[in-house]
Amino acid sequence: MALTLRLTEEQDRLLTELAAAERRSKNEIVIMAIEEKAARDDKSARVRAAFDYVIERDAGILAKLADA
């Protein structure tokens, strides 16, 4: 699938520098960025879900601690 990115000159310069530093193509760098962002978002969602679970599970204890 083809995709055209509309980048500023500065963004294109940064992408070019990243690609050169990694010895990868610009396309590979963009794909890596997309995959890393998706992984971070997924991890954040899992952490939020775990936090919500603990808050719900330990609501009574947390309320007692807040009142102490």
PDB file of N, H, CA, C and O in Angstrom:
ATOM      1  N   MET A   1       0.846  -1.170   0.000  1.00  0.00           N
ATOM      2  CA  MET A   1       0.000   0.000   0.000  1.00  0.00           C
ATOM      3  C   MET A   1       0.893   1.236   0.000  1.00  0.00           C
ATOM      4  O   MET A   1       1.857   1.307   0.763  1.00  0.00           O
ATOM      5  N   ALA A   2       0.589   2.174  -0.820  1.00  0.00           N
ATOM      6  H   ALA A   2      -0.194   2.116  -1.440  1.00  0.00           H
ATOM      7  CA  ALA A   2       1.371   3.405  -0.925  1.00  0.00           C
ATOM      8  C   ALA A   2       0.840   4.452   0.045  1.00  0.00           C
ATOM      9  O   ALA A   2      -0.355   4.509   0.335  1.00  0.00           O
ATOM     10  N   LEU A   3       1.752   5.271   0.535  1.00  0.00           N
ATOM     11  H   LEU A   3       2.723   5.225   0.299  1.00  0.00           H
ATOM     12  CA  LEU A   3       1.389   6.344   1.447  1.00  0.00           C
ATOM     13  C   LEU A   3       2.317   7.513   1.178  1.00  0.00           C
ATOM     14  O   LEU A   3       3.529   7.343   1.042  1.00  0.00           O
ATOM     15  N   THR A   4       1.746   8.681   1.103  1.00  0.00           N
ATOM     16  H   THR A   4       0.761   8.819   1.213  1.00  0.00           H
ATOM     17  CA  THR A   4       2.544   9.888   0.936  1.00  0.00           C
ATOM     18  C   THR A   4       2.544  10.643   2.252  1.00  0.00           C
ATOM     19  O   THR A   4       1.485  10.929   2.811  1.00  0.00           O
ATOM     20  N   LEU A   5       3.723  10.965   2.744  1.00  0.00           N
ATOM     21  H   LEU A   5       4.584  10.732   2.290  1.00  0.00           H
ATOM     22  CA  LEU A   5       3.832  11.764   3.959  1.00  0.00           C
ATOM     23  C   LEU A   5       4.101  13.207   3.577  1.00  0.00           C
ATOM     24  O   LEU A   5       4.948  13.490   2.730  1.00  0.00           O
ATOM     25  N   ARG A   6       3.390  14.096   4.196  1.00  0.00           N
ATOM     26  H   ARG A   6       2.702  13.866   4.884  1.00  0.00           H
ATOM     27  CA  ARG A   6       3.633  15.520   3.981  1.00  0.00           C
ATOM     28  C   ARG A   6       4.410  16.029   5.186  1.00  0.00           C
ATOM     29  O   ARG A   6       3.837  16.295   6.243  1.00  0.00           O
ATOM     30  N   LEU A   7       5.706  16.160   5.016  1.00  0.00           N
ATOM     31  H   LEU A   7       6.171  15.945   4.157  1.00  0.00           H
ATOM     32  CA  LEU A   7       6.591  16.577   6.093  1.00  0.00           C
ATOM     33  C   LEU A   7       7.128  17.971   5.819  1.00  0.00           C
ATOM     34  O   LEU A   7       7.295  18.383   4.671  1.00  0.00           O
ATOM     35  N   THR A   8       7.392  18.680   6.898  1.00  0.00           N
ATOM     36  H   THR A   8       7.256  18.345   7.830  1.00  0.00           H
ATOM     37  CA  THR A   8       8.091  19.947   6.742  1.00  0.00           C
ATOM     38  C   THR A   8       9.542  19.634   6.378  1.00  0.00           C
ATOM     39  O   THR A   8       9.986  18.491   6.491  1.00  0.00           O
ATOM     40  N   GLU A   9      10.260  20.640   5.950  1.00  0.00           N
ATOM     41  H   GLU A   9       9.899  21.568   5.859  1.00  0.00           H
ATOM     42  CA  GLU A   9      11.674  20.428   5.637  1.00  0.00           C
ATOM     43  C   GLU A   9      12.426  19.935   6.868  1.00  0.00           C
ATOM     44  O   GLU A   9      13.294  19.067   6.767  1.00  0.00           O
ATOM     45  N   GLU A  10      12.093  20.485   8.016  1.00  0.00           N
ATOM     46  H   GLU A  10      11.388  21.190   8.097  1.00  0.00           H
ATOM     47  CA  GLU A  10      12.751  20.075   9.262  1.00  0.00           C
ATOM     48  C   GLU A  10      12.438  18.616   9.593  1.00  0.00           C
ATOM     49  O   GLU A  10      13.339  17.862   9.961  1.00  0.00           O
ATOM     50  N   GLN A  11      11.191  18.213   9.467  1.00  0.00           N
ATOM     51  H   GLN A  11      10.459  18.825   9.167  1.00  0.00           H
ATOM     52  CA  GLN A  11      10.820  16.824   9.734  1.00  0.00           C
ATOM     53  C   GLN A  11      11.519  15.878   8.769  1.00  0.00           C
ATOM     54  O   GLN A  11      11.981  14.809   9.166  1.00  0.00           O
ATOM     55  N   ASP A  12      11.595  16.271   7.501  1.00  0.00           N
ATOM     56  H   ASP A  12      11.220  17.140   7.178  1.00  0.00           H
ATOM     57  CA  ASP A  12      12.275  15.437   6.515  1.00  0.00           C
ATOM     58  C   ASP A  12      13.761  15.341   6.831  1.00  0.00           C
ATOM     59  O   ASP A  12      14.364  14.279   6.676  1.00  0.00           O
ATOM     60  N   ARG A  13      14.352  16.447   7.275  1.00  0.00           N
ATOM     61  H   ARG A  13      13.862  17.310   7.401  1.00  0.00           H
ATOM     62  CA  ARG A  13      15.771  16.424   7.643  1.00  0.00           C
ATOM     63  C   ARG A  13      15.991  15.476   8.819  1.00  0.00           C
ATOM     64  O   ARG A  13      16.934  14.684   8.815  1.00  0.00           O
ATOM     65  N   LEU A  14      15.117  15.557   9.826  1.00  0.00           N
ATOM     66  H   LEU A  14      14.351  16.200   9.829  1.00  0.00           H
ATOM     67  CA  LEU A  14      15.232  14.666  10.982  1.00  0.00           C
ATOM     68  C   LEU A  14      15.066  13.204  10.584  1.00  0.00           C
ATOM     69  O   LEU A  14      15.809  12.339  11.048  1.00  0.00           O
ATOM     70  N   LEU A  15      14.097  12.937   9.732  1.00  0.00           N
ATOM     71  H   LEU A  15      13.493  13.640   9.355  1.00  0.00           H
ATOM     72  CA  LEU A  15      13.875  11.571   9.265  1.00  0.00           C
ATOM     73  C   LEU A  15      15.087  11.062   8.503  1.00  0.00           C
ATOM     74  O   LEU A  15      15.499   9.915   8.676  1.00  0.00           O
ATOM     75  N   THR A  16      15.654  11.906   7.668  1.00  0.00           N
ATOM     76  H   THR A  16      15.319  12.837   7.527  1.00  0.00           H
ATOM     77  CA  THR A  16      16.849  11.533   6.909  1.00  0.00           C
ATOM     78  C   THR A  16      18.007  11.229   7.854  1.00  0.00           C
ATOM     79  O   THR A  16      18.727  10.249   7.658  1.00  0.00           O
ATOM     80  N   GLU A  17      18.190  12.061   8.873  1.00  0.00           N
ATOM     81  H   GLU A  17      17.605  12.856   9.032  1.00  0.00           H
ATOM     82  CA  GLU A  17      19.268  11.843   9.840  1.00  0.00           C
ATOM     83  C   GLU A  17      19.059  10.556  10.633  1.00  0.00           C
ATOM     84  O   GLU A  17      20.003   9.800  10.859  1.00  0.00           O
ATOM     85  N   LEU A  18      17.824  10.313  11.051  1.00  0.00           N
ATOM     86  H   LEU A  18      17.057  10.927  10.867  1.00  0.00           H
ATOM     87  CA  LEU A  18      17.528   9.072  11.775  1.00  0.00           C
ATOM     88  C   LEU A  18      17.816   7.850  10.911  1.00  0.00           C
ATOM     89  O   LEU A  18      18.422   6.880  11.368  1.00  0.00           O
ATOM     90  N   ALA A  19      17.382   7.909   9.680  1.00  0.00           N
ATOM     91  H   ALA A  19      16.890   8.696   9.309  1.00  0.00           H
ATOM     92  CA  ALA A  19      17.598   6.786   8.763  1.00  0.00           C
ATOM     93  C   ALA A  19      19.088   6.544   8.554  1.00  0.00           C
ATOM     94  O   ALA A  19      19.540   5.399   8.553  1.00  0.00           O
ATOM     95  N   ALA A  20      19.842   7.607   8.378  1.00  0.00           N
ATOM     96  H   ALA A  20      19.475   8.538   8.379  1.00  0.00           H
ATOM     97  CA  ALA A  20      21.284   7.460   8.173  1.00  0.00           C
ATOM     98  C   ALA A  20      21.958   6.890   9.420  1.00  0.00           C
ATOM     99  O   ALA A  20      22.818   6.015   9.323  1.00  0.00           O
ATOM    100  N   ALA A  21      21.564   7.390  10.585  1.00  0.00           N
ATOM    101  H   ALA A  21      20.866   8.101  10.664  1.00  0.00           H
ATOM    102  CA  ALA A  21      22.160   6.917  11.836  1.00  0.00           C
ATOM    103  C   ALA A  21      21.861   5.444  12.085  1.00  0.00           C
ATOM    104  O   ALA A  21      22.698   4.719  12.622  1.00  0.00           O
ATOM    105  N   GLU A  22      20.679   5.008  11.699  1.00  0.00           N
ATOM    106  H   GLU A  22      19.999   5.598  11.263  1.00  0.00           H
ATOM    107  CA  GLU A  22      20.263   3.614  11.905  1.00  0.00           C
ATOM    108  C   GLU A  22      20.650   2.709  10.739  1.00  0.00           C
ATOM    109  O   GLU A  22      20.511   1.487  10.805  1.00  0.00           O
ATOM    110  N   ARG A  23      21.141   3.340   9.670  1.00  0.00           N
ATOM    111  H   ARG A  23      21.255   4.332   9.617  1.00  0.00           H
ATOM    112  CA  ARG A  23      21.454   2.611   8.434  1.00  0.00           C
ATOM    113  C   ARG A  23      20.230   1.844   7.935  1.00  0.00           C
ATOM    114  O   ARG A  23      20.291   0.664   7.589  1.00  0.00           O
ATOM    115  N   ARG A  24      19.127   2.570   7.918  1.00  0.00           N
ATOM    116  H   ARG A  24      19.077   3.528   8.200  1.00  0.00           H
ATOM    117  CA  ARG A  24      17.853   2.025   7.453  1.00  0.00           C
ATOM    118  C   ARG A  24      17.246   3.015   6.473  1.00  0.00           C
ATOM    119  O   ARG A  24      17.704   4.150   6.347  1.00  0.00           O
ATOM    120  N   SER A  25      16.216   2.568   5.788  1.00  0.00           N
ATOM    121  H   SER A  25      15.844   1.646   5.891  1.00  0.00           H
ATOM    122  CA  SER A  25      15.515   3.478   4.878  1.00  0.00           C
ATOM    123  C   SER A  25      14.568   4.363   5.684  1.00  0.00           C
ATOM    124  O   SER A  25      14.231   4.054   6.827  1.00  0.00           O
ATOM    125  N   LYS A  26      14.151   5.446   5.081  1.00  0.00           N
ATOM    126  H   LYS A  26      14.425   5.697   4.152  1.00  0.00           H
ATOM    127  CA  LYS A  26      13.162   6.309   5.722  1.00  0.00           C
ATOM    128  C   LYS A  26      11.885   5.520   5.986  1.00  0.00           C
ATOM    129  O   LYS A  26      11.254   5.681   7.031  1.00  0.00           O
ATOM    130  N   ASN A  27      11.513   4.677   5.049  1.00  0.00           N
ATOM    131  H   ASN A  27      12.026   4.546   4.201  1.00  0.00           H
ATOM    132  CA  ASN A  27      10.315   3.858   5.198  1.00  0.00           C
ATOM    133  C   ASN A  27      10.422   2.966   6.435  1.00  0.00           C
ATOM    134  O   ASN A  27       9.468   2.852   7.204  1.00  0.00           O
ATOM    135  N   GLU A  28      11.576   2.337   6.625  1.00  0.00           N
ATOM    136  H   GLU A  28      12.351   2.430   6.000  1.00  0.00           H
ATOM    137  CA  GLU A  28      11.760   1.476   7.797  1.00  0.00           C
ATOM    138  C   GLU A  28      11.659   2.277   9.093  1.00  0.00           C
ATOM    139  O   GLU A  28      11.085   1.806  10.075  1.00  0.00           O
ATOM    140  N   ILE A  29      12.212   3.480   9.095  1.00  0.00           N
ATOM    141  H   ILE A  29      12.678   3.863   8.298  1.00  0.00           H
ATOM    142  CA  ILE A  29      12.155   4.322  10.291  1.00  0.00           C
ATOM    143  C   ILE A  29      10.710   4.699  10.610  1.00  0.00           C
ATOM    144  O   ILE A  29      10.305   4.676  11.772  1.00  0.00           O
ATOM    145  N   VAL A  30       9.942   5.039   9.599  1.00  0.00           N
ATOM    146  H   VAL A  30      10.270   5.057   8.655  1.00  0.00           H
ATOM    147  CA  VAL A  30       8.528   5.386   9.809  1.00  0.00           C
ATOM    148  C   VAL A  30       7.764   4.174  10.342  1.00  0.00           C
ATOM    149  O   VAL A  30       6.963   4.310  11.267  1.00  0.00           O
ATOM    150  N   ILE A  31       7.998   3.006   9.777  1.00  0.00           N
ATOM    151  H   ILE A  31       8.649   2.896   9.026  1.00  0.00           H
ATOM    152  CA  ILE A  31       7.329   1.786  10.243  1.00  0.00           C
ATOM    153  C   ILE A  31       7.697   1.501  11.695  1.00  0.00           C
ATOM    154  O   ILE A  31       6.831   1.172  12.506  1.00  0.00           O
ATOM    155  N   MET A  32       8.981   1.626  12.023  1.00  0.00           N
ATOM    156  H   MET A  32       9.685   1.893  11.365  1.00  0.00           H
ATOM    157  CA  MET A  32       9.419   1.404  13.404  1.00  0.00           C
ATOM    158  C   MET A  32       8.731   2.373  14.363  1.00  0.00           C
ATOM    159  O   MET A  32       8.315   1.980  15.452  1.00  0.00           O
ATOM    160  N   ALA A  33       8.612   3.633  13.963  1.00  0.00           N
ATOM    161  H   ALA A  33       8.950   3.953  13.078  1.00  0.00           H
ATOM    162  CA  ALA A  33       7.966   4.637  14.810  1.00  0.00           C
ATOM    163  C   ALA A  33       6.499   4.286  15.054  1.00  0.00           C
ATOM    164  O   ALA A  33       6.001   4.415  16.172  1.00  0.00           O
ATOM    165  N   ILE A  34       5.822   3.847  14.015  1.00  0.00           N
ATOM    166  H   ILE A  34       6.227   3.741  13.106  1.00  0.00           H
ATOM    167  CA  ILE A  34       4.411   3.457  14.141  1.00  0.00           C
ATOM    168  C   ILE A  34       4.274   2.273  15.091  1.00  0.00           C
ATOM    169  O   ILE A  34       3.416   2.279  15.973  1.00  0.00           O
ATOM    170  N   GLU A  35       5.115   1.263  14.914  1.00  0.00           N
ATOM    171  H   GLU A  35       5.812   1.258  14.197  1.00  0.00           H
ATOM    172  CA  GLU A  35       5.044   0.068  15.758  1.00  0.00           C
ATOM    173  C   GLU A  35       5.391   0.382  17.209  1.00  0.00           C
ATOM    174  O   GLU A  35       4.751  -0.135  18.124  1.00  0.00           O
ATOM    175  N   GLU A  36       6.401   1.228  17.427  1.00  0.00           N
ATOM    176  H   GLU A  36       6.921   1.648  16.684  1.00  0.00           H
ATOM    177  CA  GLU A  36       6.771   1.602  18.791  1.00  0.00           C
ATOM    178  C   GLU A  36       5.657   2.396  19.471  1.00  0.00           C
ATOM    179  O   GLU A  36       5.380   2.187  20.652  1.00  0.00           O
ATOM    180  N   LYS A  37       5.025   3.292  18.743  1.00  0.00           N
ATOM    181  H   LYS A  37       5.251   3.462  17.783  1.00  0.00           H
ATOM    182  CA  LYS A  37       3.907   4.074  19.298  1.00  0.00           C
ATOM    183  C   LYS A  37       2.752   3.154  19.669  1.00  0.00           C
ATOM    184  O   LYS A  37       2.158   3.304  20.736  1.00  0.00           O
ATOM    185  N   ALA A  38       2.433   2.212  18.803  1.00  0.00           N
ATOM    186  H   ALA A  38       2.916   2.091  17.936  1.00  0.00           H
ATOM    187  CA  ALA A  38       1.349   1.268  19.085  1.00  0.00           C
ATOM    188  C   ALA A  38       1.672   0.434  20.322  1.00  0.00           C
ATOM    189  O   ALA A  38       0.794   0.184  21.149  1.00  0.00           O
ATOM    190  N   ALA A  39       2.923   0.004  20.453  1.00  0.00           N
ATOM    191  H   ALA A  39       3.636   0.208  19.782  1.00  0.00           H
ATOM    192  CA  ALA A  39       3.330  -0.791  21.612  1.00  0.00           C
ATOM    193  C   ALA A  39       3.233   0.031  22.897  1.00  0.00           C
ATOM    194  O   ALA A  39       2.778  -0.476  23.922  1.00  0.00           O
ATOM    195  N   ARG A  40       3.656   1.291  22.852  1.00  0.00           N
ATOM    196  H   ARG A  40       4.026   1.704  22.019  1.00  0.00           H
ATOM    197  CA  ARG A  40       3.561   2.162  24.032  1.00  0.00           C
ATOM    198  C   ARG A  40       2.108   2.382  24.427  1.00  0.00           C
ATOM    199  O   ARG A  40       1.766   2.328  25.608  1.00  0.00           O
ATOM    200  N   ASP A  41       1.255   2.630  23.441  1.00  0.00           N
ATOM    201  H   ASP A  41       1.533   2.674  22.481  1.00  0.00           H
ATOM    202  CA  ASP A  41      -0.164   2.841  23.734  1.00  0.00           C
ATOM    203  C   ASP A  41      -0.783   1.599  24.350  1.00  0.00           C
ATOM    204  O   ASP A  41      -1.574   1.698  25.288  1.00  0.00           O
ATOM    205  N   ASP A  42      -0.426   0.424  23.829  1.00  0.00           N
ATOM    206  H   ASP A  42       0.217   0.344  23.068  1.00  0.00           H
ATOM    207  CA  ASP A  42      -0.948  -0.832  24.361  1.00  0.00           C
ATOM    208  C   ASP A  42      -0.474  -1.029  25.797  1.00  0.00           C
ATOM    209  O   ASP A  42      -1.256  -1.426  26.661  1.00  0.00           O
ATOM    210  N   LYS A  43       0.796  -0.754  26.052  1.00  0.00           N
ATOM    211  H   LYS A  43       1.431  -0.432  25.351  1.00  0.00           H
ATOM    212  CA  LYS A  43       1.335  -0.907  27.404  1.00  0.00           C
ATOM    213  C   LYS A  43       0.646   0.057  28.357  1.00  0.00           C
ATOM    214  O   LYS A  43       0.305  -0.318  29.478  1.00  0.00           O
ATOM    215  N   SER A  44       0.439   1.292  27.922  1.00  0.00           N
ATOM    216  H   SER A  44       0.716   1.596  27.011  1.00  0.00           H
ATOM    217  CA  SER A  44      -0.242   2.278  28.764  1.00  0.00           C
ATOM    218  C   SER A  44      -1.655   1.818  29.106  1.00  0.00           C
ATOM    219  O   SER A  44      -2.105   1.976  30.241  1.00  0.00           O
ATOM    220  N   ALA A  45      -2.342   1.259  28.140  1.00  0.00           N
ATOM    221  H   ALA A  45      -1.976   1.131  27.218  1.00  0.00           H
ATOM    222  CA  ALA A  45      -3.708   0.770  28.374  1.00  0.00           C
ATOM    223  C   ALA A  45      -3.698  -0.379  29.376  1.00  0.00           C
ATOM    224  O   ALA A  45      -4.566  -0.455  30.246  1.00  0.00           O
ATOM    225  N   ARG A  46      -2.719  -1.269  29.255  1.00  0.00           N
ATOM    226  H   ARG A  46      -2.014  -1.207  28.548  1.00  0.00           H
ATOM    227  CA  ARG A  46      -2.635  -2.395  30.192  1.00  0.00           C
ATOM    228  C   ARG A  46      -2.306  -1.913  31.600  1.00  0.00           C
ATOM    229  O   ARG A  46      -2.847  -2.434  32.575  1.00  0.00           O
ATOM    230  N   VAL A  47      -1.426  -0.924  31.715  1.00  0.00           N
ATOM    231  H   VAL A  47      -0.987  -0.500  30.923  1.00  0.00           H
ATOM    232  CA  VAL A  47      -1.078  -0.376  33.029  1.00  0.00           C
ATOM    233  C   VAL A  47      -2.291   0.307  33.647  1.00  0.00           C
ATOM    234  O   VAL A  47      -2.561   0.132  34.835  1.00  0.00           O
ATOM    235  N   ARG A  48      -3.027   1.087  32.849  1.00  0.00           N
ATOM    236  H   ARG A  48      -2.807   1.229  31.884  1.00  0.00           H
ATOM    237  CA  ARG A  48      -4.243   1.740  33.358  1.00  0.00           C
ATOM    238  C   ARG A  48      -5.265   0.709  33.834  1.00  0.00           C
ATOM    239  O   ARG A  48      -5.898   0.888  34.874  1.00  0.00           O
ATOM    240  N   ALA A  49      -5.421  -0.366  33.071  1.00  0.00           N
ATOM    241  H   ALA A  49      -4.907  -0.511  32.225  1.00  0.00           H
ATOM    242  CA  ALA A  49      -6.378  -1.409  33.449  1.00  0.00           C
ATOM    243  C   ALA A  49      -5.954  -2.072  34.757  1.00  0.00           C
ATOM    244  O   ALA A  49      -6.794  -2.340  35.616  1.00  0.00           O
ATOM    245  N   ALA A  50      -4.670  -2.336  34.913  1.00  0.00           N
ATOM    246  H   ALA A  50      -3.987  -2.118  34.215  1.00  0.00           H
ATOM    247  CA  ALA A  50      -4.170  -2.947  36.146  1.00  0.00           C
ATOM    248  C   ALA A  50      -4.370  -1.999  37.327  1.00  0.00           C
ATOM    249  O   ALA A  50      -4.771  -2.425  38.410  1.00  0.00           O
ATOM    250  N   PHE A  51      -4.091  -0.724  37.117  1.00  0.00           N
ATOM    251  H   PHE A  51      -3.765  -0.378  36.238  1.00  0.00           H
ATOM    252  CA  PHE A  51      -4.279   0.278  38.165  1.00  0.00           C
ATOM    253  C   PHE A  51      -5.748   0.349  38.576  1.00  0.00           C
ATOM    254  O   PHE A  51      -6.062   0.359  39.766  1.00  0.00           O
ATOM    255  N   ASP A  52      -6.642   0.399  37.598  1.00  0.00           N
ATOM    256  H   ASP A  52      -6.387   0.390  36.631  1.00  0.00           H
ATOM    257  CA  ASP A  52      -8.078   0.444  37.883  1.00  0.00           C
ATOM    258  C   ASP A  52      -8.518  -0.789  38.662  1.00  0.00           C
ATOM    259  O   ASP A  52      -9.338  -0.691  39.574  1.00  0.00           O
ATOM    260  N   TYR A  53      -7.972  -1.952  38.303  1.00  0.00           N
ATOM    261  H   TYR A  53      -7.305  -2.031  37.562  1.00  0.00           H
ATOM    262  CA  TYR A  53      -8.307  -3.197  38.998  1.00  0.00           C
ATOM    263  C   TYR A  53      -7.888  -3.113  40.466  1.00  0.00           C
ATOM    264  O   TYR A  53      -8.662  -3.464  41.356  1.00  0.00           O
ATOM    265  N   VAL A  54      -6.668  -2.651  40.714  1.00  0.00           N
ATOM    266  H   VAL A  54      -6.039  -2.366  39.990  1.00  0.00           H
ATOM    267  CA  VAL A  54      -6.168  -2.555  42.088  1.00  0.00           C
ATOM    268  C   VAL A  54      -6.984  -1.543  42.886  1.00  0.00           C
ATOM    269  O   VAL A  54      -7.319  -1.792  44.044  1.00  0.00           O
ATOM    270  N   ILE A  55      -7.303  -0.417  42.281  1.00  0.00           N
ATOM    271  H   ILE A  55      -7.031  -0.215  41.340  1.00  0.00           H
ATOM    272  CA  ILE A  55      -8.114   0.599  42.969  1.00  0.00           C
ATOM    273  C   ILE A  55      -9.475   0.021  43.358  1.00  0.00           C
ATOM    274  O   ILE A  55      -9.951   0.239  44.472  1.00  0.00           O
ATOM    275  N   GLU A  56     -10.090  -0.707  42.447  1.00  0.00           N
ATOM    276  H   GLU A  56      -9.703  -0.884  41.542  1.00  0.00           H
ATOM    277  CA  GLU A  56     -11.397  -1.301  42.734  1.00  0.00           C
ATOM    278  C   GLU A  56     -11.273  -2.395  43.782  1.00  0.00           C
ATOM    279  O   GLU A  56     -12.066  -2.453  44.721  1.00  0.00           O
ATOM    280  N   ARG A  57     -10.278  -3.262  43.624  1.00  0.00           N
ATOM    281  H   ARG A  57      -9.634  -3.215  42.861  1.00  0.00           H
ATOM    282  CA  ARG A  57     -10.100  -4.390  44.535  1.00  0.00           C
ATOM    283  C   ARG A  57      -9.791  -3.917  45.947  1.00  0.00           C
ATOM    284  O   ARG A  57     -10.295  -4.484  46.917  1.00  0.00           O
ATOM    285  N   ASP A  58      -8.966  -2.881  46.070  1.00  0.00           N
ATOM    286  H   ASP A  58      -8.557  -2.420  45.283  1.00  0.00           H
ATOM    287  CA  ASP A  58      -8.497  -2.437  47.379  1.00  0.00           C
ATOM    288  C   ASP A  58      -9.154  -1.133  47.838  1.00  0.00           C
ATOM    289  O   ASP A  58      -8.581  -0.398  48.642  1.00  0.00           O
ATOM    290  N   ALA A  59     -10.339  -0.850  47.333  1.00  0.00           N
ATOM    291  H   ALA A  59     -10.805  -1.446  46.679  1.00  0.00           H
ATOM    292  CA  ALA A  59     -11.011   0.410  47.657  1.00  0.00           C
ATOM    293  C   ALA A  59     -11.190   0.586  49.164  1.00  0.00           C
ATOM    294  O   ALA A  59     -10.973   1.676  49.692  1.00  0.00           O
ATOM    295  N   GLY A  60     -11.577  -0.463  49.843  1.00  0.00           N
ATOM    296  H   GLY A  60     -11.754  -1.349  49.414  1.00  0.00           H
ATOM    297  CA  GLY A  60     -11.794  -0.379  51.290  1.00  0.00           C
ATOM    298  C   GLY A  60     -10.520  -0.043  52.041  1.00  0.00           C
ATOM    299  O   GLY A  60     -10.514   0.835  52.904  1.00  0.00           O
ATOM    300  N   ILE A  61      -9.467  -0.726  51.722  1.00  0.00           N
ATOM    301  H   ILE A  61      -9.472  -1.439  51.021  1.00  0.00           H
ATOM    302  CA  ILE A  61      -8.176  -0.479  52.378  1.00  0.00           C
ATOM    303  C   ILE A  61      -7.694   0.937  52.081  1.00  0.00           C
ATOM    304  O   ILE A  61      -7.208   1.635  52.970  1.00  0.00           O
ATOM    305  N   LEU A  62      -7.832   1.350  50.842  1.00  0.00           N
ATOM    306  H   LEU A  62      -8.227   0.783  50.119  1.00  0.00           H
ATOM    307  CA  LEU A  62      -7.390   2.695  50.462  1.00  0.00           C
ATOM    308  C   LEU A  62      -8.202   3.771  51.180  1.00  0.00           C
ATOM    309  O   LEU A  62      -7.660   4.809  51.559  1.00  0.00           O
ATOM    310  N   ALA A  63      -9.488   3.529  51.364  1.00  0.00           N
ATOM    311  H   ALA A  63      -9.928   2.686  51.056  1.00  0.00           H
ATOM    312  CA  ALA A  63     -10.334   4.486  52.086  1.00  0.00           C
ATOM    313  C   ALA A  63      -9.890   4.592  53.543  1.00  0.00           C
ATOM    314  O   ALA A  63      -9.834   5.690  54.097  1.00  0.00           O
ATOM    315  N   LYS A  64      -9.572   3.451  54.168  1.00  0.00           N
ATOM    316  H   LYS A  64      -9.617   2.559  53.718  1.00  0.00           H
ATOM    317  CA  LYS A  64      -9.095   3.464  55.556  1.00  0.00           C
ATOM    318  C   LYS A  64      -7.773   4.211  55.662  1.00  0.00           C
ATOM    319  O   LYS A  64      -7.561   4.971  56.607  1.00  0.00           O
ATOM    320  N   LEU A  65      -6.893   4.000  54.705  1.00  0.00           N
ATOM    321  H   LEU A  65      -7.065   3.383  53.937  1.00  0.00           H
ATOM    322  CA  LEU A  65      -5.612   4.709  54.714  1.00  0.00           C
ATOM    323  C   LEU A  65      -5.810   6.210  54.538  1.00  0.00           C
ATOM    324  O   LEU A  65      -5.099   7.011  55.144  1.00  0.00           O
ATOM    325  N   ALA A  66      -6.765   6.583  53.715  1.00  0.00           N
ATOM    326  H   ALA A  66      -7.343   5.932  53.223  1.00  0.00           H
ATOM    327  CA  ALA A  66      -7.034   8.004  53.488  1.00  0.00           C
ATOM    328  C   ALA A  66      -7.570   8.669  54.755  1.00  0.00           C
ATOM    329  O   ALA A  66      -7.298   9.842  55.010  1.00  0.00           O
ATOM    330  N   ASP A  67      -8.330   7.914  55.542  1.00  0.00           N
ATOM    331  H   ASP A  67      -8.550   6.961  55.335  1.00  0.00           H
ATOM    332  CA  ASP A  67      -8.914   8.452  56.772  1.00  0.00           C
ATOM    333  C   ASP A  67      -7.933   8.449  57.936  1.00  0.00           C
ATOM    334  O   ASP A  67      -8.171   9.109  58.947  1.00  0.00           O
ATOM    335  N   ALA A  68      -6.845   7.722  57.807  1.00  0.00           N
ATOM    336  H   ALA A  68      -6.651   7.186  56.985  1.00  0.00           H
ATOM    337  CA  ALA A  68      -5.886   7.587  58.924  1.00  0.00           C
ATOM    338  C   ALA A  68      -5.086   8.847  59.150  1.00  0.00           C
ATOM    339  O   ALA A  68      -4.244   8.891  60.047  1.00  0.00           O
TER     340      ALA A  68
END
